C-alpha cells in the first residue's frame, strides 16, 4: 500500500488559477447584469404597450 504524501504546493499555481476564477466571476456579473437589463427592458416595453393600447369596447347589452 502506497503511503499518502501531501501534495506538493506549487507556488505558481495561484498564477494559473486566479485568472480563471477572475474571468468566471466577471462573466457571471456580466450575464447577471444582462439578464437584469433584459427583464427591465421587457417590463418597460410591456408597460408602454399596455398604456398605449386603447381600452376594449364594453359590450352593450340589456
Secondary structure, DSSP 8 states (H G I E B T S, - for coil): ----------TTHHHHHHHHHHHHHHHHHHHHHHHHHHHHHHHHHHHHHHHHS---------
